[in-house]
Amino acid sequence: MHNPHITELVEAIGRLKKNDIILAFLKNILTPAELDEIATRLQIFKLLKKGVPQREVAEKLGVGIATVSRGARELKYGGPGLKNL
């Protein structure tokens, strides 16, 4: 079930070349809370890939253990999207 609008979003982001322009775009389309949530999820994945224990990740980032566990499941069973972090 792939929403065709997601493809358009990915293409739009792919056309952006500079970090400051990408950040401006993200700030335009996301609320501050959504942007913070996405940034935190990225940190969860990065810390888990480094081998940091789930409870430590949760404490360090101030998120629930369930959020970190979901990230761990994505790393283990998810597709190739997180392999290049």
Protein Blocks (a to p, Z undefined) as FASTA:
>chain_A
ZZfklmmmmmmmmmpmbfklmmmmmmmmpcfklmmmmmmmmmmmmmmmnopafklmmmmn
opafklmmmmmmmmmmmcfklmmZZ
